[in-house]
């Protein structure tokens, strides 16, 4: 245990200033997003809309990200990570603020689309920025730590979101709508705070020749054929997992509320525990890689999550649902930074932004397509069979995605 802690301590000390500043930005921004993730579905319900509107909002956000991730990735490779992240952070914060006060359905959908657009700027530049400010030996640890930090931030956001909305309603006698709205505004405030560390990042300017080499599709196809092939193979894996994820992940708060009739505070605590368990699993991920290798580690972690996913799907006991949710969340997500490290090592620096954007794009496409499908099943078949069906479909897609990943990448050194 002391060796494990010492290993992580030495890694953290070795990260440069840019990495530490970005990690602070990531933490603050994801606290804000953690609040939005748990509360926004309830906000739409409090406005009087049905769950199909929730599905449309999720689809619009995901579709916007899917559309803009690729151009954002090319822009990131060309003008630099800091500028793209800064633009994304500023306008994402503004859209979150607007979404907390908009009431009309059309404005809800437009603002959700805008959030997806500008979050794409941040998503596509984050991993390349960390990769370019770290050595190859640091990356598995760094990516794992970054994902773990996101989970911890989401823990804080989930707890704050769930308890604050209930507290405002209980102690200040605010209406359910206003308690939720004020909580969303607090989430937007955290996201505005995340802009400050980005301003202090000192990114070295790329050489003009390097920019020119990556400035057109023609040059990329000529010089990076093997890298583009690797990106395409990763994209198929991400697309399969994205379809499965889009069916259940955006609606976990509604699943616990609908099936077990619990309050938002308890839902917030449950989701926070899920993020915390994922953070622990992410920190253990590098040890799994050392024992089994990157590809086998990803497959083992993903397949291990499937029994717990099915437990969550079919149980009518809250405790069993929580246990299934916690282990599925931790095991399935623990493989993400390992995959990112493998992808970043497999492509040239000039197309790292493109590689990350394509992976994120197809994953978001899965959310965009499956978001409305999920809520349709729940509305048709109810809180038990509806969620049981979508969770089971997700399990099948995860199984297919894991087998594909092993067959395609098992020979990658």
Secondary structure, DSSP 8 states (H G I E B T S, - for coil): -HHHHHHHHHHHHHS-HHHHHHHHHHHHHHHHHHHHHHHHHHHHHHTT--HHHHHHHHHHHHHHHHHHHHHHHHHHHHH-HHHHHHHHHHHHHHHHHHHTT--SHHHHHHHHHHHHHHHHHHHHHHHHHHHHTS-HHHHHHHHHHHHHHHHHHHHHHHHHHHHHHHHHHHHS---HHHHHHHHHHHHHHHHHHHHHHHHT-------HHHHHHTSSHHHHHHH-HHHHHHHHHHHHHHHHHHHHHHHHGGGHHHHHHHHH---HHHHHHHHHHHHHHHHHHHHHHHHHHHHH-HHHHHHHHHHHHHHHHHHHHH---HHHHHHHHHHHHHHHHHTHHHHHHHHHHHS-GGGHHHHHHHHHHHHHHHHHHHHHHHHHHHHHHHHHHHHHHHHHHHHHHHHHHHHHHHHHHTT--
